[in-house]
Amino acid sequence: MLRYIVERISDGKFLELELPITVSGAGRKLGGAGSFSGEIAPIFDVYKYAGTDALIDPLATFIHEEADGVIRGSWIVTRTEFEGASWRIEGQGFSSFFSGRPYEGEYRGVKVDPIAVARHVITHAQSMTGADIGVKVVGSSPVRVGTDSDTKLAAAQAVLKEAKRVRTANTASRTAKTKTKQAITKSHDATIKALQATSKARLQTLQALRKAKAPSGQIAAAQTARNNAVQAVKTAQAAKKTALKPVNADLTVIRDALKADTKSVNAAQEKVKTAKEAVDADGGAWKILWWDTPDCLQAMQEAIDEAGYEWVEWSGWNPDRTKVLKEIRAVPRVGRKQDGLAFVEGDNIIEQVTLEADAADYANTIVAIGAGEGKKALRVTLSVASSRRRRPFVLDAKEVTKRSVLEGLARAELAARSQLLSIAAVRVINHPNAEFGVFDVGDTILIDTDGTGAGRQRIWRRIEELEWVGTDVCDLMLGGV
């Protein structure tokens, strides 16, 4: 039995246990949000709530699909529409809630599990007022990301900044002391110069008296005046030396300090250079910073990609069936290879299979370009051996800032595009070959078709998305193995 349950997000209350809706599509997706759509006819009693927020309200309501007691999918209502008397309802998987939602904090992880980073992002996104929708990220990995190299760089830069500050302070002191020395020298030199002029004049007077053979008394007096003038100059010069002695001593100390400062600055600069090289090599801490305007879903995806994991939405009853749990499950690989199932055209594949070999979609080389400008942009090139001529495909991933994440995206793109023959989708029914509930998103299944001119083909494909059409029909969107 199939039924649709309406849950109010704010308090988890079930508003309707059997919503009378005709569902046109209810899907799940690998690494993304599936979609939901349906219509409620005016003949049903719940139609009275159409146009109100009492039952179905975008961003306020979950719709859960239950098949024979098992929750098969959960969607957050994103849109309602009226055309005539038709009340149409659309929804997206709950992970869509985090797309376009900015990360508003500052996160720096060192030696942290990327899945824990993903969990932090989703928890953070729901920590804001009115933002909790009850979703948890489940899983863990052995991978550890983030180093303390940028912390060490910050410490080295702080040491360099302090060394430069000390050198600047000592340079300023030297300038001030030099100005003081210049002022003292100027003051004393003016006095000395005046005294030297007086001494010269006394000498000229003495020499004139001697030349004129003046009385001995006059010559003796002139000699005494000259001697006094010479002594005055010597006294002034000694006073200058005494005045400059402490200033010169201070300048000697400052000179020695500046030599030590220069050594400290040079050593600190070398450490900063080494620390920068380490950050360039390993990227430092795993950072998610609000000023980079990161998208929460993208930040979660990057972290899960870094672990080499995949993710899928899961919802199901808690043990006492009083609450529907919503989880984003991160695992090494979603699904498994279903060797025991058969998807055979004409048996459980009910519509003719389209077999594709389109060169427009084919590529055996992927050139992935990530964040950065010009030659500094992240770039990864991956190829697969093939008898076909080289055909590259450029993957634009400018939002990706980490090489390992870019490599993962390139690898997945290469796997999807390098298949010689591909099948994009099949429509299947519930059948003993592959009963509903046995296969799911992420599983790799074998498609057996002989309805084309290419003869019988048996091709392994992976379920990337599935969409239930009622209880007995399911559309499978397929990708690389």
LUMNULO-818460 format. One record per residue (C-alpha): residue in one letter; z, x, y. Coordinates in Angstrom, 3 decimals. Last residue first. Example, Ala and Ser with C-alpha at 12.3 -4.5 7.8 and 13.67 -1.06 7.14 Angstrom:
REM LUMNULO-818460
   r         zz         xx         yy
   S      7.140     13.670     -1.060
   A      7.800     12.300     -4.500
END
This chain:
REM LUMNULO-818460
   r         zz         xx         yy
   V    -13.802     29.329      2.190
   G    -15.744     28.501      5.315
   G    -15.752     25.006      6.767
   L    -15.665     21.368      5.706
   M    -14.974     18.040      7.383
   L    -13.809     15.619      4.680
   D    -14.187     11.878      5.243
   C    -11.875      9.702      3.148
   V    -12.387      6.278      1.588
   D    -10.017      4.168     -0.543
   T     -7.065      3.207      1.644
   G     -8.750      2.680      5.000
   V    -10.998      5.386      6.387
   W     -8.821      8.450      6.180
   E     -9.983     11.448      8.175
   L     -9.855     14.967      6.877
   E    -10.158     18.262      8.682
   E    -10.715     21.868      7.743
   I    -11.202     21.241      4.025
   R    -12.561     24.516      2.658
   R    -15.878     24.883      0.911
   W    -16.966     26.225     -2.468
   I    -20.581     25.456     -3.256
   R    -22.149     24.202     -6.475
   Q    -25.826     23.524     -5.892
   R    -28.181     21.595     -8.127
   G    -31.737     21.603     -6.900
   A    -32.789     22.793     -3.447
   G    -34.770     19.600     -2.928
   T    -31.489     17.769     -2.488
   G    -29.501     15.325     -4.599
   D    -28.065     17.924     -6.925
   T    -24.599     18.321     -5.440
   D    -21.297     19.727     -6.707
   I    -18.825     20.548     -3.936
   L    -15.996     22.815     -5.095
   I    -12.768     22.625     -3.103
   T    -10.692     24.971     -0.983
   D     -7.557     23.257      0.292
   G     -6.580     23.653      3.948
   V     -6.220     19.934      4.687
   D     -5.208     18.010      1.584
   F     -5.905     17.427     -2.075
   V     -3.753     15.598     -4.650
   G     -2.815     12.679     -2.383
   F     -6.059     10.872     -3.045
   E     -7.281     11.394     -6.577
   A     -9.871     14.035     -7.271
   N    -12.138     13.496    -10.292
   P    -10.089     10.392    -11.178
   H    -11.471      8.777     -8.015
   N    -10.323      7.727     -4.551
   I    -13.533      7.822     -2.564
   V    -15.339     10.668     -0.850
   R    -17.419     11.205      2.265
   V    -18.733     14.742      2.689
   A    -18.966     17.124      5.612
   A    -20.476     20.383      6.889
   I    -22.078     21.665      3.718
   S    -23.221     25.267      3.909
   L    -25.755     27.627      2.454
   L    -25.937     31.332      3.253
   Q    -22.351     31.482      4.493
   S    -21.914     34.089      7.250
   R    -20.846     31.698     10.002
   A    -17.445     30.485      8.764
   A    -16.259     33.811      7.368
   L    -17.402     35.609     10.519
   E    -15.545     33.159     12.745
   A    -12.354     33.631     10.720
   R    -12.621     37.430     10.948
   A    -13.350     37.320     14.675
   L    -10.301     35.117     15.303
   G     -8.087     37.457     13.295
   E     -9.440     40.513     15.127
   L     -8.712     38.855     18.482
   V     -5.123     38.213     17.420
   S     -4.706     41.854     16.403
   R     -6.199     43.009     19.703
   K     -3.744     41.081     21.872
   T     -4.613     39.444     25.208
   V     -6.593     36.417     24.034
   E     -7.561     34.053     26.887
   K    -10.975     35.690     27.218
   A    -11.924     34.548     23.720
   D    -15.719     34.397     23.934
   L    -17.144     34.987     20.467
   V    -20.554     36.624     20.674
   F    -22.647     36.034     17.555
   P    -24.697     38.805     16.036
   R    -27.666     38.397     13.691
   R    -28.571     41.431     11.637
   R    -31.443     40.669      9.315
   R    -30.583     38.857      6.104
   S    -29.883     40.846      2.971
   S    -26.218     40.778      3.967
   A    -23.205     43.061      4.301
   V    -20.604     41.511      6.616
   S    -19.897     42.588     10.174
   L    -16.953     42.771     12.570
   T    -16.929     43.855     16.244
   V    -13.768     43.657     18.354
   R    -13.586     44.000     22.141
   L    -10.679     43.779     24.573
   A    -11.985     44.090     28.131
   K    -11.573     47.468     29.864
   K    -15.318     48.064     30.028
   G    -15.711     45.110     32.355
   E    -12.662     42.936     32.895
   G     -9.813     42.154     30.563
   A     -8.962     39.500     27.995
   G    -10.904     39.091     24.759
   I    -14.438     39.712     23.577
   A    -15.349     39.076     19.938
   V    -18.648     40.467     18.647
   I    -19.233     38.842     15.269
   T    -21.893     40.122     12.903
   N    -23.405     38.247      9.971
   A    -24.234     35.150     12.001
   Y    -25.670     31.760     11.044
   D    -25.434     28.670     13.251
   A    -28.975     28.800     14.641
   A    -30.210     30.242     11.349
   D    -29.518     26.874      9.730
   A    -29.170     26.765      5.947
   E    -27.685     23.302      5.545
   L    -27.196     20.977      2.582
   T    -26.636     17.363      3.566
   V    -24.867     15.443      0.832
   Q    -25.900     11.855      0.179
   E    -23.014      9.429      0.488
   I    -20.458      8.430     -2.144
   I    -18.972     11.744     -3.157
   N    -16.624     10.497     -5.907
   D    -19.336     10.132     -8.526
   G    -22.828     10.300     -7.049
   E    -22.307     13.724     -5.543
   V    -19.472     15.406     -7.391
   F    -16.209     16.550     -5.900
   A    -14.292     17.857     -8.900
   L    -10.684     18.967     -8.952
   G     -8.982     21.421    -11.281
   D     -9.900     24.617     -9.445
   Q     -8.295     23.416     -6.192
   K     -7.965     26.653     -4.233
   R     -4.884     26.289     -2.115
   G     -3.602     24.679      1.063
   V     -2.532     26.298      4.311
   R     -2.478     30.056      4.073
   P      0.253     32.517      5.030
   V      2.390     29.584      6.239
   A      3.372     28.020      9.559
   R      4.386     24.363      9.303
   I      4.428     22.379     12.519
   E      6.956     19.728     11.693
   K      7.638     16.085     12.443
   L     10.399     14.300     10.539
   V     10.277     10.517     10.239
   K     13.766      9.070     10.368
   T     15.893      6.597      8.425
   R     14.340      7.279      5.041
   D     17.606      8.522      3.521
   P     16.146     11.894      2.547
   N     14.072     12.342      5.769
   W     10.638     10.735      5.666
   G      7.521     12.789      6.269
   S      5.385     14.562      8.827
   W      3.349     17.741      8.587
   E      1.076     19.371     11.121
   V     -0.731     22.489      9.977
   W     -0.441     26.178     10.583
   E     -2.083     29.432      9.603
   Y     -0.620     32.900      9.233
   G     -1.812     36.440      9.982
   A      1.504     37.036     11.757
   E     -0.411     37.688     14.976
   D     -2.311     34.434     14.440
   I      1.006     32.555     14.440
   A      1.974     34.189     17.747
   E     -1.407     33.536     19.312
   Q     -1.310     29.885     18.229
   M      2.140     29.325     19.746
   A      1.028     30.850     23.059
   Q     -2.121     28.700     22.964
   L     -0.060     25.571     22.338
   C      2.315     26.480     25.157
   D     -0.401     27.338     27.708
   P      0.451     30.508     29.609
   T      0.451     30.475     33.428
   D      0.718     34.309     33.736
   W      3.563     33.686     36.194
   W      5.496     31.898     33.436
   L      5.767     34.984     31.281
   I      5.266     35.222     27.516
   K      5.739     38.816     26.429
   W      5.843     40.454     23.033
   A      7.545     43.696     24.074
   G      5.541     46.877     24.526
   G      1.767     46.802     24.226
   D      1.620     49.371     21.432
   A     -0.692     52.128     22.705
   D     -0.798     51.262     26.412
   V      2.990     50.954     26.378
   A      3.320     54.381     24.741
   E      0.910     55.917     27.260
   K      2.973     54.408     30.064
   A      6.134     55.988     28.630
   T      4.475     59.429     28.516
   K      3.336     59.096     32.140
   V      6.788     57.870     33.201
   K      8.371     60.846     31.442
   E      6.023     63.227     33.237
   Q      6.831     61.611     36.561
   A     10.556     62.022     35.859
   A     10.100     65.749     35.163
   N      8.088     66.197     38.359
   V     10.656     64.244     40.374
   S     13.546     66.254     38.943
   K     11.794     69.578     39.595
   T     11.041     68.507     43.160
   D     14.655     67.471     43.634
   A     15.909     70.871     42.418
   K     13.736     72.605     45.029
   L     14.907     70.042     47.556
   A     18.544     70.844     46.772
   D     17.934     74.556     47.344
   R     16.381     73.800     50.726
   I     19.242     71.407     51.571
   V     21.839     74.084     50.837
   T     19.931     76.633     52.931
   L     19.573     74.085     55.741
   D     23.334     73.481     55.704
   A     24.002     77.214     56.017
   N     21.500     77.459     58.858
   V     23.320     74.641     60.669
   P     26.700     76.279     60.063
   K     25.442     79.656     61.509
   L     23.457     78.247     64.434
   A     26.386     77.991     66.849
   T     27.675     81.451     65.938
   K     24.221     82.980     66.370
   K     23.839     81.299     69.754
   A     27.290     82.481     70.852
   A     26.333     86.018     69.828
   Q     23.187     85.790     71.927
   A     25.223     84.522     74.887
   T     27.706     87.402     74.534
   K     24.889     89.917     74.298
   V     23.261     88.494     77.449
   A     26.604     88.566     79.293
   Q     27.097     92.158     78.188
   V     23.802     93.154     79.713
   A     24.767     91.417     82.986
   N     28.166     93.154     83.051
   N     26.518     96.519     82.516
   R     24.086     95.866     85.381
   A     26.882     94.836     87.701
   T     28.824     97.973     86.752
   Q     25.758    100.113     87.384
   A     25.244     98.483     90.745
   A     28.855     99.272     91.704
   A     28.445    102.879     90.570
   I     25.202    103.197     92.545
   Q     26.863    101.808     95.660
   G     29.818    104.232     95.313
   S     27.519    107.140     94.684
   P     25.832    106.704     98.022
   A     22.160    105.839     97.769
   K     19.684    108.375     96.530
   A     16.796    106.006     97.319
   K     15.538    106.309     93.742
   R     19.006    105.700     92.375
   L     19.437    102.676     94.574
   A     16.072    101.281     93.474
   Q     16.872    101.815     89.778
   L     20.185    100.001     90.133
   T     18.550     97.071     91.903
   Q     15.827     96.858     89.215
   L     18.456     96.914     86.481
   R     20.451     94.166     88.182
   A     17.278     92.046     88.389
   K     16.619     92.602     84.714
   S     20.163     91.587     83.821
   T     19.824     88.418     85.924
   A     16.561     87.548     84.173
   Q     18.231     88.193     80.804
   L     21.068     85.889     81.809
   A     18.612     83.113     82.632
   K     16.757     83.643     79.348
   I     20.026     83.674     77.426
   T     21.094     80.372     78.976
   A     17.726     78.728     78.210
   D     17.732     80.236     74.717
   H     21.188     78.743     74.093
   S     20.020     75.179     74.836
   K     16.696     75.529     73.026
   T     18.322     77.084     69.961
   I     20.914     74.332     69.766
   A     18.226     71.642     70.125
   Q     15.957     73.324     67.543
   K     18.819     73.685     65.106
   T     19.678     69.994     65.529
   K     16.016     69.083     64.969
   T     15.977     71.197     61.823
   K     19.177     69.523     60.661
   A     17.597     66.074     61.107
   T     14.409     67.100     59.312
   R     16.384     68.691     56.482
   S     18.497     65.550     56.183
   A     15.345     63.415     56.019
   T     13.975     65.659     53.269
   N     17.290     65.344     51.484
   A     17.086     61.543     51.648
   T     13.446     61.571     50.512
   R     14.326     63.812     47.588
   V     17.204     61.515     46.610
   R     14.956     58.451     46.831
   K     12.222     60.200     44.842
   A     14.694     60.976     42.071
   E     15.959     57.378     42.177
   K     12.429     55.989     41.854
   L     11.675     58.393     39.034
   V     14.812     57.322     37.168
   A     13.888     53.662     37.695
   Q     10.348     54.350     36.460
   A     11.752     55.961     33.325
   A     13.971     52.911     32.727
   A     11.026     50.542     33.244
   L      8.941     52.637     30.848
   K     11.725     52.559     28.281
   T     11.801     48.783     28.558
   D      7.985     48.840     28.245
   S      8.300     50.890     25.061
   D     10.940     48.566     23.578
   T      8.551     47.300     20.932
   G      7.090     43.904     20.096
   V      6.036     42.455     16.769
   R      7.567     42.152     13.343
   V      5.721     40.764     10.338
   P      7.717     39.607      7.321
   S      6.922     35.974      8.128
   S      8.884     32.790      8.757
   G      8.337     29.042      8.541
   V      8.983     25.739     10.303
   V      8.110     24.883     13.904
   K      9.997     21.757     14.939
   V      8.867     18.576     16.682
   G     11.351     16.005     17.995
   I      9.370     14.718     20.995
   D     11.582     16.328     23.651
   A      9.889     16.483     27.072
   G     11.933     14.039     29.190
   T     13.967     16.787     30.830
   M     12.652     20.177     29.773
   S     13.779     21.656     26.465
   Q     10.717     20.385     24.589
   A      8.417     23.196     25.770
   H     11.172     25.728     25.079
   T     11.524     24.578     21.465
   I      7.747     24.834     21.020
   V      7.664     28.331     22.523
   H     10.745     29.512     20.604
   R      9.267     28.347     17.281
   A      6.061     30.261     17.999
   V      8.109     33.373     18.785
   A     10.102     32.860     15.569
   I      6.757     32.703     13.763
   P      5.867     36.018     15.395
   D      8.974     37.579     13.779
   V     10.656     39.770     16.402
   K     10.851     43.533     16.688
   V     11.243     43.210     20.456
   G     10.539     39.868     22.145
   R     10.272     39.340     25.883
   Y     10.235     35.739     27.068
   E     10.295     34.446     30.629
   G     10.205     30.696     31.162
   E      7.904     27.882     32.266
   Y      5.306     27.769     29.484
   P      2.664     25.403     30.781
   R      1.707     22.227     28.878
   G     -2.081     22.058     28.575
   S     -1.779     21.637     24.828
   F      1.820     21.025     23.759
   F      1.448     17.275     23.164
   S     -1.643     18.004     21.055
   S      0.736     19.228     18.342
   F      1.718     15.580     17.806
   G     -1.635     14.668     16.278
   Q     -3.691     12.586     18.676
   G     -3.780      8.881     19.398
   E     -6.029      5.994     20.313
   I     -5.313      2.270     20.558
   R     -7.725     -0.535     21.213
   W     -6.631     -4.012     22.235
   S     -9.705     -6.218     21.922
   A     -9.657     -9.489     23.877
   G    -12.437     -8.432     26.243
   E    -12.398     -4.691     26.185
   F     -8.896     -3.357     26.593
   E     -7.941      0.248     26.142
   T     -4.906      2.255     25.152
   R     -4.645      6.017     25.246
   T     -2.562      8.955     24.072
   V     -0.412      7.505     21.310
   I      1.287     10.360     19.453
   W      0.038     10.626     15.908
   S      1.704     10.913     12.528
   G      0.060     11.318      9.127
   R      0.316     10.499      5.433
   I      3.926      9.387      5.333
   V      4.560      8.576      1.683
   G      5.833      5.163      0.541
   D      2.582      4.031     -1.045
   A      0.535      5.214      1.954
   E      2.406      5.461      5.254
   E      0.618      6.060      8.552
   H      2.891      6.840     11.474
   I      2.245      5.786     15.078
   F      4.356      7.559     17.672
   T      5.077      6.122     21.124
   A      6.032      7.318     24.596
   L      3.096      9.526     25.521
   P      0.887      6.407     25.767
   D      2.837      3.147     25.313
   I      2.639      0.779     22.355
   L      5.560     -1.612     21.828
   A      7.430     -2.627     25.006
   D      5.324     -0.586     27.437
   T      3.180     -3.568     28.407
   G     -0.585     -4.127     28.425
   A     -0.604     -5.721     24.980
   Y      2.893     -6.790     23.963
   K      1.743    -10.353     23.189
   Y     -0.642     -8.798     20.681
   V      2.386     -8.317     18.429
   D      1.920    -11.926     17.220
   F     -1.472    -11.233     15.687
   I     -4.562    -13.309     16.413
   P     -5.288    -11.204     19.500
   A     -6.774     -8.434     17.352
   I     -5.217     -4.973     17.243
   E     -7.679     -2.086     17.124
   G     -7.601      1.416     15.730
   S     -7.961      5.076     16.450
   F     -6.199      8.227     15.305
   S     -7.040     11.889     15.724
   G     -6.034     15.139     14.049
   A     -4.304     17.886     15.975
   G     -4.970     21.499     15.159
   G     -4.596     24.413     12.787
   L     -6.188     22.527      9.889
   K     -6.725     18.930     10.924
   R     -5.399     15.530      9.944
   G     -7.128     12.203     10.464
   A     -6.770      8.470     10.938
   G     -9.963      6.602     11.816
   S    -11.160      3.023     12.290
   V     -7.753      1.461     11.741
   T     -7.439     -2.310     11.917
   I     -3.923     -2.811     13.220
   P     -1.232     -5.244     12.145
   L      1.734     -2.884     12.768
   E      4.010     -3.068      9.768
   L      7.334     -1.395     10.575
   E      7.388     -2.129     14.306
   L      9.729     -0.785     16.995
   F     11.261      1.984     14.897
   K     13.826      3.694     17.150
   G     13.529      7.456     17.503
   D     15.334      7.465     20.868
   S     12.738      8.705     23.379
   I      9.814      8.730     20.969
   R      9.644      5.000     20.177
   E      8.341      4.700     16.641
   V      5.565      2.384     15.428
   I      4.905      2.241     11.689
   Y      1.505      1.626     10.093
   R      1.191      0.404      6.517
   L     -0.897      1.186      3.469
   M      0.000      0.000      0.000
END
